[in-house]
Amino acid sequence: QVQLVESGGGLVQAGGSLRLSCAASGRTFSRYIMGWFRQAPGKEREFVAGISVSGSSTKYTDSVKGRFTISRDNAKNTVYLQMNSLKPEDTAVYSCAAATRAIGLTSGYDYWGQGTQVTVSS
């Protein structure tokens, strides 16, 4: 089992940047596929980005391609989400997730963090 704690959220103006971090407990972080998801008020949770155990493979939802970058540091048990050129529609609670077997890096996640709020003002 793995426990996940997100940080780095906050309030930013449109066009600005934020970097989210997700720290994982345990010694087996490098065995987990990691992902970021978000949920805006009144909307369902949606996949944002996923990364393979080695970091060699990544996937993004279309709306963030070219603006967000997911990365991981297995030595630090941490996964990151660098968010650039933020838009008001990116406002949501962002959560990280871990999976032993994710389907196409987009679904099948087993463990979830509590989330961190990202608010983008226009």
Backbone bond lengths (Angstrom), bond angles and torsions (degrees), N, CA, C in turn:
res aa  C-N    CA-C-N  psi(-1)  N-CA   C-N-CA  omega(-1)  CA-C   N-CA-C  phi
1 Q - - - 1.455 - - 1.524 108.58 -
2 V 1.317 116.05 151.94 1.451 121.25 -178.97 1.522 108.37 -134.38
3 Q 1.318 116.25 142.53 1.463 122.20 175.75 1.516 108.87 -110.54
4 L 1.327 115.84 138.60 1.454 121.80 -172.37 1.526 110.20 -123.35
5 V 1.332 116.46 134.44 1.457 121.49 179.10 1.525 109.08 -131.71
6 E 1.329 115.60 118.90 1.461 121.02 -179.23 1.526 110.93 -91.28
7 S 1.326 115.45 154.75 1.459 121.96 173.91 1.516 108.35 -153.99
8 G 1.334 115.45 166.98 1.453 119.89 174.99 1.512 115.73 104.09
9 G 1.316 117.45 -4.07 1.453 119.22 178.61 1.513 111.59 -72.09
10 G 1.335 116.29 172.31 1.451 120.07 178.86 1.504 111.60 163.64
11 L 1.330 114.83 -166.31 1.457 122.71 179.99 1.521 108.99 -104.16
12 V 1.316 116.65 130.19 1.456 121.49 -178.71 1.527 108.66 -142.89
13 Q 1.311 116.49 150.82 1.458 120.74 176.90 1.523 110.54 -78.25
14 A 1.299 115.20 155.14 1.465 120.31 176.41 1.524 109.56 -54.95
15 G 1.328 115.80 137.06 1.449 121.55 -177.11 1.515 113.86 92.14
16 G 1.321 116.47 -11.61 1.450 121.07 -179.54 1.517 113.32 -82.46
17 S 1.332 114.72 -174.55 1.466 120.94 -176.57 1.522 110.83 -132.62
18 L 1.307 114.79 153.47 1.463 123.03 171.22 1.519 108.12 -144.43
19 R 1.325 116.00 152.34 1.455 120.20 172.03 1.522 108.69 -122.64
20 L 1.300 115.47 118.60 1.451 121.64 176.27 1.525 109.87 -90.69
21 S 1.318 115.13 144.84 1.461 121.33 175.63 1.518 109.28 -124.02
22 C 1.305 115.52 149.81 1.457 121.49 176.67 1.526 107.48 -135.31
23 A 1.314 115.90 111.25 1.453 121.58 -179.91 1.519 109.71 -94.69
24 A 1.323 115.72 132.60 1.456 121.35 -177.99 1.519 110.93 -111.84
25 S 1.306 115.54 142.00 1.456 120.36 176.13 1.527 109.52 -88.11
26 G 1.313 115.60 165.06 1.448 119.12 174.90 1.516 113.48 94.24
27 R 1.317 115.60 168.69 1.456 121.78 -175.04 1.522 113.32 -100.39
28 T 1.336 116.23 0.00 1.458 118.58 -173.47 1.518 112.47 -112.03
29 F 1.320 117.51 23.65 1.464 121.52 -177.85 1.514 110.88 -53.72
30 S 1.320 117.76 -40.49 1.467 121.48 -175.05 1.527 112.62 -66.81
31 R 1.323 117.79 -8.48 1.458 120.59 178.15 1.523 112.86 -92.09
32 Y 1.334 116.40 -7.52 1.454 119.81 -174.55 1.524 112.46 -100.36
33 I 1.310 115.47 136.06 1.449 121.41 164.18 1.529 106.14 -72.78
34 M 1.322 116.96 138.31 1.461 121.08 -176.65 1.519 110.76 -119.58
35 G 1.322 114.64 149.18 1.459 119.01 179.74 1.517 111.75 -146.58
36 W 1.316 114.45 162.31 1.464 122.43 172.15 1.525 108.28 -119.69
37 F 1.321 114.46 137.77 1.448 122.30 177.43 1.516 108.18 -129.71
38 R 1.324 116.40 163.38 1.466 119.87 176.47 1.523 110.07 -143.58
39 Q 1.335 113.62 153.36 1.450 120.30 177.28 1.515 109.70 -138.48
40 A 1.312 115.11 117.21 1.462 121.41 177.12 1.526 109.28 -90.11
41 P 1.322 117.54 157.60 1.471 120.24 -179.61 1.523 111.38 -56.13
42 G 1.318 116.18 130.24 1.454 121.42 177.74 1.511 114.82 76.71
43 K 1.329 117.44 5.35 1.463 120.64 -178.69 1.514 110.55 -121.82
44 E 1.318 115.52 161.73 1.448 120.26 176.98 1.527 110.18 -77.53
45 R 1.321 114.95 156.48 1.457 119.57 176.06 1.527 109.20 -65.57
46 E 1.329 115.76 139.19 1.461 119.81 -179.77 1.517 111.17 -129.35
47 F 1.304 114.77 149.15 1.467 122.82 175.52 1.526 109.31 -67.59
48 V 1.332 116.09 138.07 1.457 121.20 176.65 1.525 110.97 -112.63
49 A 1.341 116.09 -53.40 1.466 119.97 -176.31 1.518 109.47 -157.57
50 G 1.337 115.60 151.30 1.451 121.08 177.13 1.509 110.19 -139.57
51 I 1.343 116.20 155.01 1.455 120.77 -178.28 1.522 108.95 -142.30
52 S 1.318 115.93 140.85 1.453 121.76 -178.48 1.528 111.00 -73.35
53 V 1.320 116.98 172.68 1.467 120.74 -175.13 1.523 111.45 -62.56
54 S 1.315 117.60 -35.62 1.467 120.98 -179.37 1.522 112.27 -86.84
55 G 1.320 115.96 -16.55 1.457 119.97 -175.78 1.512 113.55 88.70
56 S 1.316 117.19 0.48 1.467 120.23 -175.63 1.521 113.03 -78.91
57 S 1.327 116.41 -17.56 1.459 120.39 -178.53 1.519 110.19 -126.07
58 T 1.313 116.26 133.44 1.459 121.22 178.41 1.526 109.87 -134.48
59 K 1.331 114.71 160.40 1.453 119.85 177.14 1.518 108.25 -146.72
60 Y 1.343 116.15 146.34 1.453 121.53 -177.51 1.527 110.57 -135.20
61 T 1.313 115.56 150.10 1.438 118.34 169.68 1.527 107.84 -72.18
62 D 1.324 116.75 150.94 1.465 120.84 -171.96 1.523 113.32 -56.84
63 S 1.321 117.22 -36.18 1.465 120.15 -172.87 1.526 113.59 -69.49
64 V 1.329 118.22 -14.07 1.466 120.26 -179.16 1.523 113.15 -114.69
65 K 1.314 117.60 -2.83 1.469 120.33 -179.14 1.517 110.31 -59.42
66 G 1.327 115.79 133.62 1.449 121.08 -179.24 1.516 114.04 85.67
67 R 1.338 116.83 -10.05 1.468 120.35 -179.98 1.528 111.96 -116.90
68 F 1.321 117.42 -35.64 1.465 122.13 -178.46 1.525 109.73 -107.85
69 T 1.337 115.44 148.36 1.459 121.33 175.71 1.515 109.54 -135.60
70 I 1.319 116.12 125.27 1.460 121.10 175.13 1.521 108.70 -97.56
71 S 1.323 116.03 141.18 1.461 121.23 177.62 1.522 108.25 -150.04
72 R 1.318 115.19 167.42 1.466 118.85 179.73 1.515 109.60 -144.49
73 D 1.317 115.00 152.87 1.457 122.73 174.77 1.523 106.31 -126.75
74 N 1.311 117.04 99.10 1.459 120.75 -175.45 1.526 112.48 -66.32
75 A 1.328 116.78 -26.42 1.463 119.87 177.88 1.525 111.42 -69.52
76 K 1.333 116.02 -26.40 1.468 121.06 -179.50 1.529 112.60 -104.80
77 N 1.322 116.84 3.68 1.467 120.69 -178.92 1.530 111.76 53.45
78 T 1.306 116.35 43.12 1.459 120.61 -173.71 1.526 111.20 -136.18
79 V 1.326 114.83 140.53 1.454 121.24 172.26 1.532 107.43 -119.10
80 Y 1.321 115.71 145.50 1.453 121.54 -174.69 1.522 110.83 -122.18
81 L 1.319 115.06 156.79 1.453 120.88 169.96 1.525 106.97 -135.24
82 Q 1.327 115.59 106.02 1.460 121.35 176.02 1.514 107.89 -86.52
83 M 1.318 115.89 122.11 1.466 121.41 -176.24 1.521 109.08 -117.98
84 N 1.311 116.47 115.26 1.462 123.00 179.27 1.521 110.33 -114.77
85 S 1.315 116.16 163.59 1.468 122.00 178.47 1.521 111.25 48.72
86 L 1.299 115.53 48.89 1.461 120.40 -175.71 1.517 111.74 -65.14
87 K 1.322 114.97 146.59 1.453 122.99 -179.20 1.534 109.34 -121.75
88 P 1.325 117.64 155.44 1.477 118.97 177.98 1.531 112.67 -54.81
89 E 1.315 117.51 -31.85 1.460 120.11 -179.72 1.521 112.89 -72.78
90 D 1.324 118.13 -5.41 1.462 121.50 173.74 1.529 111.64 -83.69
91 T 1.316 116.97 -6.58 1.459 121.09 179.66 1.519 110.54 -61.02
92 A 1.337 115.94 125.21 1.465 121.59 -176.70 1.524 109.33 -178.83
93 V 1.309 115.36 171.44 1.461 121.38 167.11 1.525 106.73 -89.15
94 Y 1.318 115.46 124.13 1.456 121.30 -178.23 1.525 109.34 -102.93
95 S 1.327 115.38 129.87 1.457 121.20 -179.35 1.514 109.92 -125.17
96 C 1.318 115.58 143.90 1.452 118.51 172.28 1.524 109.23 -97.91
97 A 1.316 115.41 158.95 1.447 121.18 -176.25 1.516 109.79 -146.54
98 A 1.321 115.32 154.92 1.456 121.73 -179.66 1.516 110.12 -126.50
99 A 1.314 115.30 145.84 1.454 120.25 -178.80 1.514 110.54 -141.63
100 T 1.321 115.96 142.68 1.454 119.62 171.83 1.517 110.21 -85.56
101 R 1.324 116.12 -29.87 1.458 121.60 176.58 1.517 109.04 -142.98
102 A 1.315 116.38 94.87 1.462 119.70 178.02 1.519 108.93 -93.97
103 I 1.319 115.84 147.05 1.454 121.26 -179.82 1.516 108.23 -91.16
104 G 1.347 116.02 106.55 1.454 119.27 179.87 1.514 113.85 62.39
105 L 1.318 116.89 23.18 1.464 124.23 -178.75 1.516 113.16 68.44
106 T 1.337 118.67 -0.43 1.455 120.72 -173.66 1.514 115.37 -106.65
107 S 1.309 118.53 -18.21 1.463 120.02 -177.42 1.520 110.05 -150.93
108 G 1.321 116.49 171.57 1.458 120.86 -179.85 1.514 113.66 90.76
109 Y 1.322 116.90 19.99 1.457 120.90 -178.67 1.522 111.25 -78.00
110 D 1.351 114.81 140.91 1.462 120.50 -172.94 1.521 113.74 -103.34
111 Y 1.316 116.96 -32.56 1.462 121.13 -172.94 1.522 109.83 -124.00
112 W 1.336 115.55 143.47 1.458 121.12 -173.55 1.517 111.50 -134.63
113 G 1.335 115.15 145.08 1.449 120.60 171.43 1.521 110.44 -86.23
114 Q 1.329 115.80 177.14 1.469 121.23 -178.04 1.525 112.37 -79.21
115 G 1.298 117.29 -24.46 1.453 120.77 178.10 1.512 113.35 101.54
116 T 1.329 114.94 157.71 1.455 122.35 176.38 1.526 108.47 -136.37
117 Q 1.333 116.05 138.32 1.454 120.35 -174.80 1.526 111.05 -81.59
118 V 1.309 115.17 132.39 1.466 122.44 172.54 1.528 107.37 -119.50
119 T 1.321 116.07 122.90 1.456 121.05 178.93 1.517 109.17 -124.00
120 V 1.326 115.89 124.72 1.459 121.61 -178.72 1.526 107.66 -113.57
121 S 1.321 115.87 118.26 1.461 120.50 -178.87 1.526 110.46 -93.00
122 S 1.314 115.19 148.79 1.475 119.75 -178.68 1.522 111.87 -90.63
